[in-house]
Every structure is written in C-alpha cells, then in structure tokens.
Amino acid sequence: RSKWRIHKDEEEADVAIMEACKAYVEATLNTVGREIFIVEQFEERFGTDVVAKVIKQLKKDKVVSGGEHEGLNGEKVEIIRKRS
C-alpha cells in the first residue's frame, strides 16, 4: 500500500471512532436517568484524546456543558451534563 492510502485509511478510522464516540455520549446522555456524567467513563472506552475532541465539539454545538465536580476522596473530576 502506498503511504497516501495508509494515511487515508487512518484518517477514515479516526473519523469513524470520533463518530462512534459522539453517538455513544449522546445516547448515554439521552437514556441514562442522571444529570451529571463523569468524563472518565467515556475515556475508558474511547481514550482521552478522542473524548476530549468529541466533548469540545459537543460544547461548541451547545449539546453539553462541562465543569468539575468533587469526586471520591476530594479529587476533582471532569464532568459533563446535557444542556436543555
């Protein structure tokens, strides 16, 4: 395979994982009966970089808002919540 083809395949794979992550986050927000979601739960499935990009886009699209919340042992955890 050419370097161009390999690069193109990698780009398509990146887009696919981003779309899968976005769909998963949105489905979770819409089906789970909670207001606050810990970002880490999505990072475990899709990785930190992918989730960061998806959440940034969802914030830009005004689908979610973000912030920090005090978790167990007083640790700060990043959270998102669905915007109404």
N, C-alpha and C positions, 0 to 999 in steps of 0.2 A: 504494500500500500504506500501511496505517496504521503509525504509529510502533510500536504494540504488536506488529504482525505482523513488522515488520523486527527488532525486539528478540527476539521468539520464535524467528525463523529463525536469528539469530546465536547464541542460546543452544543451539539444536539442533546447529548446526555446531560449536560449542565442545565439546559432549559427544561428538560423533562423532569429532573429531580426538583427544580425550583417550582414547577407547576404542581407536582405531586405534593410537595411540602405545603404550598399555599392552599391547595384543596383540602388537605388534612387539617390544617389550622382552622380554616373557615368551617369545615364540618364539625370539628370539635367545639368551636365557639357556639355553633347553632344547635348542637344536640345534647351537650352536657349541661346539666342544670346548675351551673355555677356562674359567678360574675367574674372571678379572678382566676387566671391561669398562669402557672409558673412557666416561664420560657424554657427552662431546663428540660421539661417533659417533652418538648418538641426537639430540642437539641440532641437528646439521647437517640432519637430516631433518625434525624436528618443531618446532624452535625452543626456545629456552631456557626460556621460561615454561611451556610445555606439559610439557616433560620434567621440570622441577622439580616440578610438581604431581603428575605420574604417579609419579615416584620417591618423593616424600613419602608417597603413598598405598601404594605397594608396601612401603616400610619399615614403615609403620603396620600393614599386613597381614602383616608378617613374611615376605615373599617374598624380599626382598633386604636386604643390609646395605650400608652405604656407608662411604666414607672418602676419604682422599687417598693418592696414590702419587706417587713421584718419577718424572717422565717424562723425555723428552729434554732435554738442556741444564739439568738440575736443576730444571726447572719442576714445581710441584705441579699434579697433575691430579686431578679428582674421578673416583672410580671406584665401581662397584657390583659386588657378587658375589651369586650365588644362595645363599640360605640352605638348609641341609639339614634 
